[in-house]
Amino acid sequence: MKKLLPLLLLITLLSSCCKTKEIVTKQDIYNRQKLEQIKEISVNSFFNQWLRNKRISKIDINIKKLTEDKNFTYFLKPEVKFYKIKERFFKVNTDSLIQYFPNYSEFYSDDLYHYLNEKIIPKEEWQLWHKVGMKKLEIGDTICPSNKRNIITDYTLKDKKVFITFIWDVKCKTLETLKNKTYRASYNLITKEYKNETITTSKD
């Protein structure tokens, strides 16, 4: 019996390790079941994922709200894996969501980028950028390879506003006039207004 005891312990341990985690379905969440198994994420993490939501998308992989209770708001995030849609669930503290990212469902990052593009960034800068990208160069111009021209965009959430920062990141002579030029805009989540936040430097 003593010889069998270690073997029995090993079998018990292996069987417990091999138990699969109970699957949570969308219907479970609608029925307010297994909610304790849903992973909680921070508002900042939710914000960074929400930025990928699109008004119009060929494949609907937008985050969707499922339900909420007194503590949490529960979401579904479809993900494409191996040509199949897999549903991932998570929850966010409701009070924090209201405090830091109010009216999130009405915000789309594409709209803020469009405002910045159309209202703030000078048209001639885009024209130059596309001209170089399409290699429509004038005599004397030098080719600017793709690894030396880039656009940096960054979104931040602060004071119930979403800010976008846009930087021309170029390292070639043809686009030298754009080098490190920076533009900024914001969207107010309460008033739903856009604003030019670009800091202009005066030339002496």
Secondary structure, DSSP 8 states (H G I E B T S, - for coil): -TTHHHHHHHHHHHHHHT-------HHHHHTT-SGGGSEE--HHHHHHHHTT--SS-SS----EEEEE-SSEEEEEEEEEETTEEEEEEEEEEHHHHHHHSTTGGG--HHHHHHHIIIIIS-HHHHHHHHHHHTT---TT-----GGGEEEEEEEEEETTEEEEEEEEEE-SGGGGGGTT-EEEEEEETTT--EEE--------
